[in-house]
């Protein structure tokens, strides 16, 4: 049976869909304050009968959207025998290096969000880069420093030391399905491009792109190279960070996904302040192959009673709190649980070392537990090889 999402393409590099992580961890800056721009009021050029132009929004936002060029060192096998596990162990045992490294270039986009030079982008654009160069709308170029990444949400923060930087304000008001949005980025490396569409859906999750998903879906054309670019409203405020597309061909098919600006902002501030994002952790394995889709491949929008647990990590918070495999989590902190995504997001927002009440169903009976939430392990970025 084929999966309904035939292909999810991370909309990043023209040459490589995933950029590289520096070999040495970049030290995180801890500024005392990050100055962010205020949201712009609604102001578009047009009249009551229809919009004439989105040029004012583009003029306000485009200067703050940058092109990102990365260099990545990729290891690949020089001997085809290395693809066989037995021969690979033989070569490794005898200390024969059958791999070589070569540089690979990548493309992406980013959004300047503070006068201090902080730029929001995707982790898959710069997370493993050995060299990052940012090109501004006004023609300036500068090397950027990687401040930190959050692979679980696919957000990264980089910084440039330049003056008189344009910035893009975060949209603080709620989004609605049907809102007009514009995507600005550098698709296929052709240069800064603006595409127009609407908010097609909100809260998309279960796509298997990130560990934590709360995507804005849009039909504004998003292509490789757009990753990390801006999704803005008609007033030039940042609605989201363009991240991925659903595609059979690798190009835009009118289904794109963006990380909401509010989520991106909160992750960014955590990275700048602490160097990483600290999330709560339960230590369980969810018992469900793919709860978001029915057997015929259609979306399953029905909410179930609780979330079934397949396994409990030995010594983890759940195990220490008395949770067992095959338990069904009914509620956490008196909040009913219906999906795995809801469970993950609820736990992630709990401060580590906090005790919370958890109700599970076990053998048909409700059991009340008290669990001390742990700290979610940081996601690793594996070395890319060919």
N, C-alpha and C positions, 0 to 999 in steps of 0.2 A: 504493500500500500504506500503510495507516495504521500509525502507530507504536504499539507496545503501551502506552506511557505516554501516554494520550490527552491528559492535561493535568496539568502540575505547577504547583501554586499555591504561591507563597511566602506562608506564613501570617502576614502582617504587618498592614497597615493596613486598617481598615474602609472608609475613603474612597479610599485609594490603596495599591496593592500594593507600591510602593516609595517610601521616604521620601527626603528631599533631603539633599544634602551642603552644608556651609557653603561660602560663596564663598571665604573665607579659611581657610587651613589652620590648625587648632588646634595650638598648641604642645604637645608631649608632655611629660608629667611624668616625672621620673626619680627615684623614691623609692629610698631605700637598702634598704627592706625592706617587703614586703607580708605582713601577718599573715593567714593563712588558718585557718579552723576545722578541727578534727580530725574525721575520719569517725566517725559515730555507730555503735555496735554494733547488731546485730540486736535489735530490740525492737518487737514488734507486739502489739496487744491481741487475744487469742484463745486457742485451745487446740489440742490435737493433731488434733481432728476438723475444724478449719477456722477461718479468720479471721473474727472477729466484726466488727472495725472497723479501718479505716486512719486513724482520727481522730488517734492519737498522732503518726503520720508527718506528717499534714497540719498539725497544730498546731505541730510543730517547724519545718516548712519554709515554710508559707504567709507568715509575717511577712517573710521575706527575698525574696519575689517581689513585684515592683513593676509598676505600670502606667506605660507611657511614652506621653506625648503629644508629638507633634512638629509643627512648622510648616515648610513647604517653600515656596519661591518657584518657581513653575512658569512657564515661558515658553510661550506658544502664539500661533499665527498669527492675526492679525486679518482678513486678506484670504485667501479661499480660493485665489486665484491663486498664493499662496506655496507651495502644495503642488506646483505645476508647477516643475520645475528651471529651465526657461528663464526664466519670470517671476521666480523667486527670484533668479537671477543679475542680472536687470535691476534689480530693486529694490535689491539689495545694491550694484551698480555705481553707482547714483545716490544712494546713501546714504539711501534711504527705509526707515525702520524700520517694518516691518509686523508687529512682534511686541509683545506686552505681557506683563507679569508679574502674577501673582496668587498670593496665599497659598493653600496647601492644607494641611489638617490630616491627621494620620495617627495610628494607634494601634499599640501593640506592648506587649511585656512585657520584663522584665529580672530579673536575679538578683543580689542583693547578696552578694558573696563575701568581703568584708573589712571590718573595723571602720573602715578608712580611708575607706570610702565608694565603693570601686570596684564597678561594676556591669557584669556581662556581659550582652550582648544580641547581636542580629544586625546586621551591617553594613547590610542592606537596611532596617532599621528606623530607624537614626539616621545612616547614612553621609553623607547629603546634607542633613541637617536644619539649618535656620538657627536654630531654637529648640527646646530639649528640656526638658520638664517631667516630673518623676518624682513619682508619687503612691504613698506607702507604705501598707501594710496598716493601720497605726494612724491613718491620716487625714492625716498630714503630707504637704506638697508642697514641692518645691524644684526650682530650675533646675539642670540638670546640664551639666557641661562635657564635651565630646568629647575624650577622651584620645588615641584613635587607632583605626584600622580596619584590617582585613585582608580586602579583597574576595575574595581567592582562597579563603578558608575561610568567608567570611560571618560573621566574628566582629568585634565592636566592643566597646570599653571606654569607659564614661562614668563620671563621678565626681560625687558630691554632697558638700557640706560640712554634714553633720548629725552629731549625737552620738547615742550609745546605739542604734546600728544593729544590727538582727538580721542574722545571716549564715547562709549555707547552706554546708555542708561538701561538698567533692568526694568522690565515691566512688572509692577507690583500688583496690579489688579488682575482678576481672574480672566482666563481665556474661555471662549465659547466656541463650540462647533459652528462653523460658518464664518468666523472672523477671517478677514482678508489678511494674508501674511506674505512677506517677500523673503526669499532666500538669497543671501549674498555670499559669494565664495569664489574659488578659483578652479572651476571644473576642468579636468584634463589639462590643466596648466595653460589654458588659452588666455588667462587674465581675468580680472575681476568681472563677474557676471551677476546680473540680477534676474531672478525668475519670480513669477507671481502665482499664488494659489490661495487656498483657504485652509483653515484648520479642519481636517477631515474627521478626526476623532481625538479623544483625550484619554490618558491613563492606559495606553497600550502596554501590556506586559506579557510575560510568558513566551517571548520571541526567541530566547536563547542567545541574545546579543550580549547583555550584561547580567551580572548577578542581581543588581537592583535596577528595575525597569519601571518607568512611569512616563512613557514616551508621548509626545505630541505627534500625531500622524498628520501629514500634509500632502497635498497633490502638487505643491510647488516643485518644479523640476530640481532634483538633487542628483549629482553625478560624482564619480570618483574625483577627488580634489576639493569637493565641497566640505569634507569633514572638518569640524571645528569652526566652520563659518557661522554666520548669524542668520537666524530666522527672526524677522522684525515685524512689528505691526505697522499700520498706516501712518503712525506718528513718529516712526523711527526708533521705537523702544525695543530692546532685546527681549524676544519672546522665548527663544530657545537656541541651543547649540546643535546644528545639523550633524547627524551622526551616522545614519545608515539608510539603505534603500532596500526595498523588495524588488528583485529583478530576476528575470530568466536569461537576460542577455548581458547583464553587467551595466546596462544603462538605465536611465530613469524610465519608470513605467507608471508614474503618478502616485506611488506609495513611498513616501519618505518618512523618516523618524528623527525627531529632535528631542534632546534632553531639555526639560522645562527650565526656564531661566532661574526660577526660585531654587530648584534643586542644584543647579550649577553654581549659583551664588553661595549657597550654604557649604557646598563641598569646597569651593575655592577658599572661603574664609577659614575653614578648618585646615586646609593645606598650608596657607600662608602663616597661620598662627602656630600650628603644631607640627607641620611637616607631613602629616598624614591625617586620615579620617578615622576616628575612633568610633566603632560601632559595637552594640551589644551582640552577644552570641549565646545560643542555646545548646548547640552540640548535638543535633539530631539529623537523621536522614529521612526525607519525606517519602512516603510510600505512594508514588504515582508516576506513571511513565510520562504522561502528557495530559494533565487534567484540563487543559484549555481547548482540546479538540476531541470531537467524537470519532468513532471508528470509521465513519465515512469521510472524515477529513474536514467536516464543517466545524465552525466555532461552537464551543459549549459555553453558553452564557448562564447556565443554571448553577446556583450556588449550593454546595453540599454542606452537610452538617459536620463541622469540624475538619481537621486536617490529620490524616492518618500518618503514624510514625513507623517507618520500616526498621530503623536502627537507632541506637543511642550510643554516642561515643563514650568509651570507658574513661572514667575520671573526669568527664566533662560536666558542665553546669546541670544539664538535664539529668544525668545519671546520679549525680550527688543529691539532686532534689527528689529522687525517687521515681523518675519517669522510666517506663519500660517499653521495649519494642512492642508494636501492635496497639499501643495506646492511641486514642484519638483525642487531639487537643481541641477542646470545645471553646475555651476562652482564656485570654491572657489579660490580666489587670481589669477583669470584668468586661472585656471587649470580646464579642463573639468572633471566632476565627472560621473562615469559610474557604480560603485559598492559601496555597503555599506562598504566593507572592505577598499576600497580606500578612501572613505569619512572619516572613523574613523582614519586611519593612517595620512591623511593630516591634520586633525584638531589636532590630538595628537601632531604633530610636531610644532604647532604654540605656541609661548610663551604666557602664560596667560596675559590678559589685552592688547593684541594687537588688533587693529582694522583692519579688512580685508573686501574686497569687496566680496559680495556673489550675484550671479544671480540665481533667481528662476523663474520657469514658474508657473503662477497662472491664471487659467481660460483662458488658451491659449495664454496669454501675458507674455512677459519677464519683470520681475521686478528687479531692482537693489537695493540691501540692503547693509548697512554697519553694521557689527556686531562686538562687542568687545568680544573676546574669553575669556571664564572663565577657572577655574582650575578644571580638572576632579577629581571627588571625589575618594578617595582611596577605592579600593575593600576590602571588609571584608572577613575574613576567618571564616565561621560559625563553631560553636562547633559541633564536631562529636558525634552522639549518635546512639544507636542501640535499 
